[in-house]
Amino acid sequence: MPEIENRFSSVEQKGFFSKLVNGDFGLAKTYWLYGFVVGLVINFITRIVPSLGALVVILALAIPYQVTVLLGVWRAADKYQGRTAWAILAKVAAVLGWLGVLGSLGVLVEVLGYL
């Protein structure tokens, strides 16, 4: 039993981003809350920022967050015990998300060119 207790205590001691990148929050929470909802908020903020400097800061923070979430979605899909179709769809969405990250990097480089 000590081996099981050690595993649980090590998972509980992980930080938020460590849990997120490892898919420890579960597929639904990782995808819908940390990916979809937070992604909508970030998208909204990038549309209303008043300056290019603020946009650079937001993108510089958002891109690593997006990478963390996409890795978390992929890993949570690997751990998912429910219907296989949900795990497959989540992985397809993660691949499409990587295309979004590449687009965000392109925008960041373009905006940096204006500064």
C-alpha positions, 0 to 999 in steps of 0.5 A, spaced: 500 500 500 505 505 501 507 504 493 499 506 492 499 512 497 506 515 494 503 515 487 497 519 489 501 524 494 506 525 488 500 527 483 497 531 488 504 535 489 504 537 482 503 544 480 497 546 476 501 546 469 504 540 470 497 537 471 495 540 465 500 538 461 500 531 463 492 530 462 491 529 469 485 533 469 481 528 465 479 529 457 473 533 458 475 538 463 482 539 459 479 540 453 472 544 454 475 548 460 482 549 459 482 549 452 475 551 449 473 556 454 480 559 456 481 559 448 475 563 447 477 568 452 484 569 450 481 570 443 476 575 445 482 579 449 487 579 442 481 582 438 480 588 443 487 590 445 489 597 444 496 596 442 501 592 438 505 592 444 499 589 448 498 584 443 505 581 443 505 580 450 498 577 450 501 572 444 507 571 448 503 568 454 498 565 450 502 561 445 506 557 451 499 556 454 496 553 448 502 548 447 501 546 454 493 545 453 494 541 446 499 537 450 494 536 455 488 534 451 493 529 447 495 526 453 488 526 457 485 522 450 490 517 451 488 516 458 481 516 457 477 510 459 470 512 455 468 512 448 474 511 443 470 516 439 471 522 444 479 520 444 479 520 437 476 527 436 480 530 441 486 528 438 483 531 431 482 537 435 489 537 438 492 537 431 488 542 428 489 546 435 497 546 433 495 549 426 492 555 430 499 555 434 502 556 428 498 561 426 499 565 432 506 564 431 505 567 424 501 573 427 506 574 433 512 574 428 508 579 423 506 584 429 514 584 432 516 586 425 511 592 426 515 594 432 
